[in-house]
Amino acid sequence: MDLTEQVKAQALAEGFSACRICRPWDVPEVPDRLQAFLDAGYHGQMGWLAERAHWRGAPQVLWPEARSVIVLAENYGPEHDPLEVLEQTEQAAISVYAQNRDYHDVVKKRLKRLARWLISEAGGEVKVFVDTAPVPEKPLGQAAGLGWQGKHTNLVSRELGSWFFIGSVFTTLDLTPDAAEVDHCGSCRACLDVCPTDAFPAPYQLDARRCISYLTIEHHGPVDEDLRGLMGNRIYGCDDCLAVCPWNKFASRAAEVKYHAREELVAPDLAELAQLDDAGFRERFSGSPIKRIGRNRFVRNVLYAIGNSRSPRLRGVAQALVDDPDETVAETARWAAMRLADVANTRAGARD
């Protein structure tokens, strides 16, 4: 095998699900697309997208010496239907990818092993990235033939569906690039139509300010009242647009056990989660990506779900937090308690 084929074989041996190659400059459309996204204000509070736009828009600027990008897919497919929990309104819906270990740690270790192997075999220099640097991973994934950016803006694979992480190894070595993938969405609108907050202004465009993943993870402070009721019981991320993709018929359960859902995170009880203090939160979510949003933002999300539960039983849980030291948590608790009081009053009136 030549070096490129050896790299792909080694990537699979390390546990990656797929491996493709492109050049850093194979994404010339990214700067204009990124600027249009920023100009529309779709990035919300994610100021780091604008601050590093010159790198995110042009990978060759991030590291001019790089000649090839090895783009890798890491399957995290669930064994359960992530939409089922949305009907269990007293339970919490947590995005599939966050139901066990933090993927950043798992993928980066695998990337580093592959990078060390590459240096030992062929020399050169390498840099590894997994969602923590200004790298346009999804466009690079499409340029490398790993998948295509669907109408929900996420990468879709004909072999893996929508359930995979993306990692990359930049190298100064010249590897043989793969052909770019083409769009296979056709006339399908499933991902657009399922979005509970209408976060897609048009196909292939995302207004993050309305996206539940953004609202529950990146957004600081109170969520706009017109969006709160649309969040349902989703307290960390949202899988709706991924879960309905027809290409998931080819998806399979993750081989990596660190991505297998912890039973207590598939549909945890909202009342229990709302009562977590800072120490309890950090202990419960040690090693989880959820830990990075902190107790206050997490409990804020739980209270939105409680307010949407229509369960008078949970009113006391919300009421217990109306004087929380965190102003946003306290305000959200009052909102949730009032909504549940309205539910109780409506039901009492109906009985009368």
N, C-alpha and C positions, 0 to 999 in steps of 0.2 A: 504493500500500500504506500501511496505517496503521503506526505505529511498531512495534507488536509483530511484524507480518509482516516489516518491514524488519530487525528484530533477527534473526529466524530465517533470513532470506535471507543476511544478513551472516555469521552463524555458520557456515553451510554454505560460504560463500565463503572463510572463514578455514581451512576444512579439518575442522571438526567433523562428526561423522556424524549427529547429531540434536540438536535444540534444543527445549525445552519450558519453560513458565513456570508458576510457582506463587507463592503468598504465603508469607512466612516463618512465619506462624501456621497453615499448613495441615497441620501434623503434630502434632495434640494428643495422639496416642497415645504419642509418643516418651518423655516423662518417666517414665511408669509402666513402660514396657518396659525402658528403660535402668536404672531403679532395681532392677527384678527381676533383671536380668543381673548387676548389681553385688552385690546381696544374696546371690546364689547363689555368688559368688566366681568366676564364669566368666571374668573379665577377667585372672586370674592376676597377673603382675607388671606389667601395664599400669596403673600407678597414675594416670597422667595421665587415664584415662577417668573415674575417680572425682573427681579434683581439679577437673575442668572440667565436671562433669555439669550444672551449672546453665546453662551455655551450650549444651552439646551437646544437652540435652533441649529447649531452646526457642530457636530461631534468632532470634526477635524480641527476646530478651534480649541476645544477642550484639551486635546492632546495632539498637537500637529505631527508628532513623529509616528503616530499609529498608522499602520497600513491595512490592517484587517480587524474586523469585529466578529468574534465568535458569539453568536446569540443562542441562548439555551432556554429550553422550556422545562419547567418543573411541575409535574402533574399534582394537583391537590384535590382531585375529584371526590365528592362526598358519596357515601353509600345510602344516604337518606335524601328525601325531597326537601330542600331548604324552604319551600313555600308552605309546607304543612303547618309550621308553627305559627304562621300569621293568623290562623283561625283560633289559636289558643290565646285569647286576649289577656289572660292573667299571667301568661308566661312571656319571657323575653325572647326576641329573635336576634341572634348574633350571627354576623356574616360567617360563612363556612370557613374562610381562610383564618379566622381568629378563634376557632374552637379548640385550638391546642397550642403548639409551640409557635414562637415568632419566626415566620418564614425568613426574615432577613438573616437571622443567625444560621439557620439550616442551609440556606442556599449559598450564603457567602463562604461557609466552610467547604462546601463542595466545589465552588468556583476556585477557591485558593488551591485545593488539591489538584484540580485540572491545570491551573496556571503553573504550579510547581513542576508538574509532569512535563508541560510544554517547554519550560526553560531547560529542564534536564535533557530533553530529547533534541531540541533545536536551537536553544539559546534565545537571543532577543530579549526584549523587555515586555512587561505585561502590566495591566491595571484591571482590577475586577470591580464590577458595579452591580448592585441589586437595589434599585428603587431608593437609593440614598444620595444620589449625585445628579447633577443636571444633564442627564442622558435621555434622549428621546427613544426609550426602549421599544415602544410599540411600533413606531415607524421603522426603526432598525429591524425589528422582528419581521415586518412585512417585506422590507427590502431584501432580507436574507432568505425569505421563503418559508419562515416558520409559521406564518398565518397571515390574516389580513385584518385591518381595522374595520370592524363591523359598524353598523349604524349606531350602536351604543358607544362607539369610540374605543371599545376594548378589542384586544386581539382575539381572533377566532381561528381555530385550527380544524382542518378536516379530520384529523386523527384524535385530537384531544378535546374538541368542543371549546368551551369558554373557561374551563377550570384549570388554569395553569399560571404559574409565576414566570417572570422573565428575568434572566440574569445575563450578563455579558462579560466577556474577556476581550479587552482591547490589547492588541499586540503590534509590535513593530515588524513582525514577520509577514511575508507575502503569502497568503493562503488563497486557494481558488474559491472565488465567490459562487454562491448559488443563485439561481434565477429567482426574482421576486415573485411573491404570491399575488394572485389576482383576487378581486372581490367576488365572493360567492353568495352574497346576501340575496341577490335577485330582488323580487318584489316583496319579500317578507318584511313585516313591520312589528313582529311580536315584541321585540325589546322596547320599541318606542311606545307601543300602546299599553304595555303593562306598567309603565312608570307611574307610581302613585302621585307624584308631584309635578308631572309634566316638565321634567328637567331637560328635555331634548327640544330646542327651538326648531330643529330640522334634522333630518337624517345626517349622521356623522358630525353633529354638533352637540356639545354638552354645556349647559349652563350650571356650573358647579354650585352656584348659590341656591339652587333648588334641589340639588341631589342629596338624598338622605345619607349617603356615605360621607359626603362633605359635611353636612350639618351635624352629624353625630361624632365626627372625628376631628375635622379641621376647624370648624367654626367655634369661636369663643363667644361667651356671653349668651343672652337669650336668643332663641330662634323666633323669627317673625310669627305672629299669632296665626296668620293665614296658612302657614305651613305645618304648624304643630299637629293639628288634627289629622293631617295626611300621613304622618310618620308611623301611625299604627303602633305596634309593639316592637318596632325595630330600634334597638338601643345601641348597636355598634355596626355600622355598615348596612348595606342592602344588597341582596343577591337577585332581586326580581329580574332585571334585564339580562343577567347571565343565565339564570335558571330556565327561562323560557326559550332559549335559543335552540332551534331544531337540530343544530349540529352537535348538540350534547348527546344525541343518540349513539355517537361514536366514543363518548367519554367513558372512562373507567375509574374505579376507586383508586385513590392514591396508594402507591406501593409503600411510600415512606410512612411508617407508623406515627411519626411525630406530627403528621397532618390529620391523623384519624381523630375524629371528634371525641373530646372528653365528655362522658355522659352528662356531667353536671352543667355543661355549657350548651347542650343541644336545645333545651327549652327550660332555662332556669326560672325560678319563681320570682316575680317582680317584687313582692313584698320583702323577700329575703335580701335581694340586691339593694333595695332602697335603704336598708338599715346598716349598710357597710360604712364604717368610719375609715379614716385614711389608712390606718394600720391593717385593718381587715381587708380593705381593697387591695393593698399592695401584696398581702400574703396570698389572697385568692388568685390574683392574676400574675403572680411571679412567672417570668418566662413567656408571658403572653403579650401579643401586640397591643392588647387592650390597656395594659398598664401605662402606656405612654400618654394617654389622655388625662390621667389623674382621677382621683376620687370625685372631685366636684363636677367635672364635665360628665363623668359617667353617671352619677346620681341624677344630674339634670336630665339626661336621656331617659333614665328609668322613670322619672316622674312624668315625662311626656307620655310614655307608654301607659303609666298608671292612669293618667288623665284620659287617655283614649280607650281604656279598658271597659268602660261602662259598668264597672263592678263596684257597687257601693261598699263592698267589703274592704276595698282598698282605700277608701276615703280616710280612714284613721291613719294609715301609713303615710299618706301625703300630709295630713294635718300635723303629724309629729315633726315635720321638717319645715314648717312655715317660719320658724325662727332660726333656721340654720345659719351659722356664721358666714357662709358664702352667700352673697346677695343674689346671685343668679339661681342657686338652688332654692333659696327661700321664696323667690318670686315664682319659680316654676311649681313649687309645692302649693302655693296659694292658688295658682291657676288650675292645677290638677284637682285640688280639694273642691273648688267651686264647680268644676265640670261634673264631678261625681255627685255633688250636692244637687245639681240640676237634674241629674239622672234619677236620684232618689225621689226628688219632688215630683218629677214627671210620672214615675211609677205609682207614687202615692195618690196622685190625682186621678190616674187611670183606675185605681182600685175603688176610689170614691165614686 
